[in-house]
Amino acid sequence: MNCCSLGFLISRRIPLINFSMVERILLVWFLLATMGVMAHAQDAKKPCNVSGFARQTWKETEQFGDGLKSVPRAAIRPENLIWELPVLAATGVMIAKVDRPAANRIQSTSLQQTASLWSNVGLGMELGSGALGYGVGCGYHHSYLRDTGFKALAAMGAAGTVDLGLKLAFNREFPTTPPGAGKFWGGGRSFPSGHSATSFAFAAVVAHRYPHKQWLKWSAYALAAGVSLSRYPAKKHFPSDILMGATLGYVTGAYLGDHYPCATR
């Protein structure tokens, strides 16, 4: 058996791993969290070096873990049920009545490609903005900007982590999977939308860290909305996937943006 035949057999038996953009974010987040464990006991007065960045990552991971522990109790609070129940009801209606007809309306291949490109570019802009904020804050010793950039990246990683867990749990078919019914536990990762989750996590952090800068707050939300909604004409997700992803991202970003800010303006 020659090497070409062996390679063919291996490719048939071992499927290639195709990482999506959200999964790449999670991989980077995992590596940074691992670095944070090693750097946890080091000097905390240098937040902009590698160990300082890793330490902040570990602290945000711990904070997000505390938030996850409080989810069951917080979910049944009356002030939360006021918005949780309408979102769940809207999601149910979309799954039952809206998703499949909406997906069937998208037939243009060029539209799908353009919308998919825009959503990836928009998500890249958010990642770049978070990294730029962190870098500029470090370079000019602006601790509030530095921490905002870091929290934005942390929220995107946290929302992406939870989103991936839900994708694996619900295992929903993509709109492009014949016959386009979006069946749950049918083999797919459609529910919820990872782009929506990470985009709104970014926007919520920016909005909660700069509540009085209206132009900045609404620009962040507009970008997140554009990224999220474009997943529908891209035929990557159903409307209900987008709604649930956006909700997950907003809650994650608002929580991390509000809790334990590292510095004041």
N, C-alpha and C positions, 0 to 999 in steps of 0.2 A: 504493500500500500504506500503510495507516495504522499508527500506532504500536502499536496492540494486536496487529495481525497480525504486525508485526515482532517484538514481544516473544514471541508464541507460537512463531514459527519459531526464535528464539534458544533458548527453553526446550527445544524439541525436540532441538536440535542440541548444546547444551551442558548436560550434566547438572549439577544442583545439587550442591554439595559439602556433605556431611553429616558434620560432625566429631563423633566420639564423645568421651566424657569423657576417655579415655586420650589421644586425639590432641590434645585441648586442652592436656593436661599437657605433651605433647611440644612443642607450639608455644611455650608459655611457656618451657620449658626451652631451646629453641633461641634464643629472644630473649635470655634471661639469659646464655647462653654467648657470644652475640655481644657483649653488653655487657662480658663478662669479658675478651674479647680487647682491647677498647679501654681497659679499666681496669687491665690487667695490670701496667703499669709505674708505677702511681700509688702513693701512700703507703699502707702496709699497716697502719698503726696505728689505723685507724678502720673496724673490721669491720662496723659497723651502718649506715653510710651506703650510698648506691646503689652507689658504686664498690667499696666493701668487699664488699657482697653479691655483686656481679658477679664480683669477683676470686675469692671463695670458690667460686663456681659454676665458674669456669674451672679452679681447682685440683682440684675434685672430678671434673670432666670428664677432666682429664689423668690423675688417679689411676685412674678407671674404664677409661680407654683402656689404661693399663699392665696392668690386670687382664685385659682382653680379649686382649691379646697373649700372656699366659701360659696361656690356657685350653687350647690343645692339649697343652702339656706337663703341666699340672696334671690334666687329665682322665684320664691313664693312670697316675697315681700309685696305688699299692695302697690307701692310706688313703681315697682318693676313690672308687675302684672298688667299695669295700665298700658304699657307699650308692647309687652311680650305677647299677650293674647292677640292683639290685632295683627302683629307680624306673623304669628303662627297661623292665624286664620287666612291671611292673604296668601301665605305659602301653600296652604292646603288647597285653596281655590285655584291657584295657578297650576299646581300639579294635576288637579282633576280636570280643569276646563281650559287652561290657557296654553300650557307648555307645548303640547303636540301640534295644535293648529299654528301656533306662532313659529315653531321650527320649520313647519312645512312651507311657510311663506318665503323662506330664504332659499332661493334657487341659484342665484348668481355666484359663480365661482370667483369672479373678480372682486365682488363685494366682500366675500368671505376672506379673501387674501388681504385686501386693504384693511378691513376691520381688525384682522388678526395682527397685522403689522403695527397698526396704531396702538393696540392694547399693549403690545410688547414694548414699543417705544415709550409709551406713557409710564409703564411700570419701571422701565429703565431710568426715566427722568426722576421718578420718586426715589429710587435707590441712589441715584447720583446726587440728588439734592440733600438727602440725609448724610451721605458721606462728605459732601462739600461743606455742609454746616458743621459737621464734626471737625473737619480739617481746618477750616477757617477759624473756628472757635479756638482750636488748639494753637494755631499760628499767631493769632492776635490776643491770646489770653482772655477770650470772651467766654467765661464759663457757662453762661446761660445758653448761648448759641451752641457751644460744644455739646452740652447735655441734651439739648433739643434734638440735634442731629443724631446723637447716640440713641436716644429714646425712640426716635422715629424708626431707626433700623431695628432696634430691639422689638418694637411692637410688630413690625412686619415679619420678623422671624417667629415671634410667638404666635401671631395669627396664622401664619403658614403652617406651623407645627400642628395646631389644633385642626386646621382645615384638612390637612393630610390624614389625620386620625379619623375625621368624619367621612372623608372620601372612602377610606378603606372599610369603614363600618357600614356605610349605605350602599357602596358598590353600584352606583347608578350608571346606566348606559348613557353614552354621549348622544347628542342629537343626530350625529352622522351614522350611528349604529342602526342598521335596518331592523324594524320598519320605522325607526325614529320615535318610539313610544316612550323612551326614557324610563325603562323598567328598573326598579330598585332591585338590588342583589342579582343583577343580570350580567355583571362583568364590565366595570368601567369606573371612572373617577370623576363623574360629572357634578356630583352634589357634595358640598357647595363649591362655588367658584373660588379658586385660589387667587386669581387676579383681583377679584372684588374684595376679598378678605384682606390681602396685603395692602391694597391701595387705600381702602378706608381706614386701616390701622395707621398708615402714614398720615392721612389727612386729619384724623382725630387727634393725634399727638400735636400736630402743628396748631390746630384750632384751640386746643386746651392749654397749650403753652403760650400762645399769643392771642388771648381772647379779645383784646381791644384793637387789634390790627385787622379790621374787617376785610380789607382787600386780600391780605395774606390768607386768612381763614377760608374765605369763600373761593379763592383761587385753588387752594389745596383740595377743597371738596369738589370743585368743578372738574379738576383733573382726575380725581378718584372716580367721579361719576362717568366721565368720558371713557376711562379705562374699563370700568365695569360694564357699562351699557354696550360697549363695542364687542363684548364677548358673545352677545346675542346674534348680531349680523355675521360675526365670524363663524357662527354655528359651532362654537366650542362649548356653550352651555345653554340650558333652558332659562327662561326668566326667573323661575323659582330658585334656581341655583345661584343666580346673581343676587337676588334679594337676601337670601340667607347668608351668602358670603359677605355682603356689605354689612349686614347686621353684626356678624361675628367680628369683622374688622373694626367697626366703630366701637363696639364694647371693649375690645382689647386695647385699642389705642387710647380711648378715654380713660381706662383704668390705669394704664402705665403712664399716661401723660399727667394724671392728677396726683398719683401717689409718689411720695418721697422724692420731690424734685431735688436734684443735687446742688443747685445753686439758685440764687435769686437775681432778678434783673437789677 
